[in-house]
């Protein structure tokens, strides 16, 4: 005869799932007017900010992750060297300084006068 699983002490699993869905509903409410791919990128950026915390200063200007959006488009998450925000190349633009290989978002690169190598 098979054994049944023992119940574990602690909070019930139901409360964990309810909290998860509540958080998801709040984020969906904020991003309803955005396309689904852009809303997903915003959620990932927020997760990176929470995950990295104070280490953003140390990691500024570096690439965090590369992704393949489709066969011809590559996505890139990076920390802007100037404003220290987590950016995505499709949302914020991306410029790599030739000499130092520091990464800048489009707005910071324009303000600093760095020209993009991409055509």
TIKEGU-888272 format. One record per residue (C-alpha): residue in one letter; y, x, z; residue number from 1. Coordinates in nm, 3 decimals, m for minus. Example, Ala and Ser with C-alpha at 12.3 -4.5 7.8 and 13.67 -1.06 7.14 Angstrom:
<lotis>
 code       Y       X       Z pos
    a  m0.450   1.230   0.780   1
    s  m0.106   1.367   0.714   2
</lotis>
This chain:
<lotis>
 code       Y       X       Z pos
    x   0.000   0.000   0.000   1
    x   0.341   0.151  m0.098   2
    x   0.587   0.240   0.173   3
    x   0.928   0.083   0.187   4
    x   1.242   0.287   0.219   5
    x   1.389   0.321   0.564   6
    x   1.742   0.203   0.616   7
    x   1.985   0.481   0.700   8
    x   2.243   0.462   0.975   9
    x   2.609   0.474   0.883  10
    x   2.832   0.264   0.669  11
    x   2.666   0.031   0.424  12
    x   2.650   0.122   0.056  13
    x   2.833  m0.198  m0.033  14
    x   3.162  m0.077   0.118  15
    x   3.151   0.245  m0.084  16
    x   3.114   0.061  m0.412  17
    x   3.389  m0.187  m0.326  18
    x   3.635   0.095  m0.253  19
    x   3.548   0.264  m0.580  20
    x   3.612  m0.047  m0.784  21
    x   3.937  m0.120  m0.601  22
    x   4.069   0.226  m0.692  23
    x   3.962   0.179  m1.054  24
    x   4.137  m0.158  m1.076  25
    x   4.463  m0.011  m0.942  26
    x   4.459   0.268  m1.200  27
    x   4.378   0.025  m1.481  28
    x   4.676  m0.187  m1.380  29
    x   4.910   0.109  m1.414  30
    x   4.774   0.209  m1.755  31
    x   4.726  m0.132  m1.920  32
    x   4.991  m0.071  m2.185  33
    x   4.845   0.267  m2.291  34
    x   4.563   0.328  m2.539  35
    x   4.231   0.389  m2.367  36
    x   4.214   0.758  m2.463  37
    x   4.562   0.831  m2.325  38
    x   4.487   0.640  m2.005  39
    x   4.170   0.848  m1.967  40
    x   4.365   1.171  m2.009  41
    x   4.615   1.062  m1.741  42
    x   4.329   0.991  m1.503  43
    x   4.177   1.335  m1.570  44
    x   4.516   1.505  m1.517  45
    x   4.551   1.326  m1.182  46
    x   4.202   1.440  m1.082  47
    x   4.290   1.799  m1.173  48
    x   4.605   1.780  m0.959  49
    x   4.406   1.655  m0.661  50
    x   4.129   1.909  m0.715  51
    x   4.351   2.216  m0.760  52
    x   4.613   2.127  m0.500  53
    x   4.815   2.433  m0.399  54
    x   4.628   2.663  m0.638  55
    x   4.838   2.537  m0.929  56
    x   5.094   2.811  m0.856  57
    x   4.825   3.077  m0.886  58
    x   4.671   2.929  m1.202  59
    x   4.993   2.842  m1.390  60
    x   4.989   2.920  m1.759  61
    x   4.609   2.905  m1.783  62
    x   4.377   2.680  m1.980  63
    x   4.169   2.452  m1.758  64
    x   3.936   2.286  m2.008  65
    x   3.877   2.243  m2.380  66
    x   3.727   1.928  m2.525  67
    x   3.617   1.815  m2.868  68
    x   3.782   1.481  m2.948  69
    x   3.625   1.459  m3.292  70
    x   3.514   1.706  m3.560  71
    x   3.866   1.810  m3.652  72
    x   4.066   1.759  m3.329  73
    x   4.034   1.977  m3.019  74
    x   4.183   1.874  m2.686  75
    x   4.314   2.122  m2.432  76
    x   4.403   2.078  m2.064  77
    x   4.633   2.350  m1.929  78
    x   4.892   2.421  m1.661  79
    x   5.241   2.476  m1.800  80
    x   5.377   2.816  m1.697  81
    x   5.732   2.687  m1.653  82
    x   5.709   2.340  m1.494  83
    x   5.359   2.389  m1.341  84
    x   5.241   2.045  m1.453  85
    x   4.891   1.978  m1.577  86
    x   4.928   1.893  m1.945  87
    x   4.717   1.793  m2.245  88
    x   4.804   1.923  m2.589  89
    x   4.797   1.577  m2.751  90
    x   5.027   1.419  m2.491  91
    x   5.266   1.699  m2.400  92
    x   5.236   1.953  m2.681  93
    x   5.109   2.307  m2.643  94
    x   5.269   2.644  m2.719  95
    x   5.116   2.981  m2.633  96
    x   5.362   3.268  m2.596  97
    x   5.246   3.551  m2.822  98
    x   5.311   3.853  m2.600  99
    x   5.199   3.724  m2.263 100
    x   4.961   3.444  m2.371 101
    x   5.122   3.206  m2.122 102
    x   5.089   2.837  m2.208 103
    x   5.389   2.603  m2.216 104
    x   5.422   2.229  m2.270 105
    x   5.636   2.121  m2.565 106
    x   5.946   2.037  m2.358 107
    x   5.949   2.369  m2.167 108
    x   5.884   2.570  m2.483 109
    x   6.173   2.398  m2.660 110
    x   6.406   2.459  m2.362 111
    x   6.302   2.824  m2.345 112
    x   6.327   2.873  m2.722 113
    x   5.964   2.967  m2.786 114
    x   5.842   2.879  m3.135 115
    x   5.500   2.734  m3.199 116
    x   5.253   2.927  m3.415 117
    x   5.086   2.605  m3.530 118
    x   5.202   2.454  m3.857 119
</lotis>
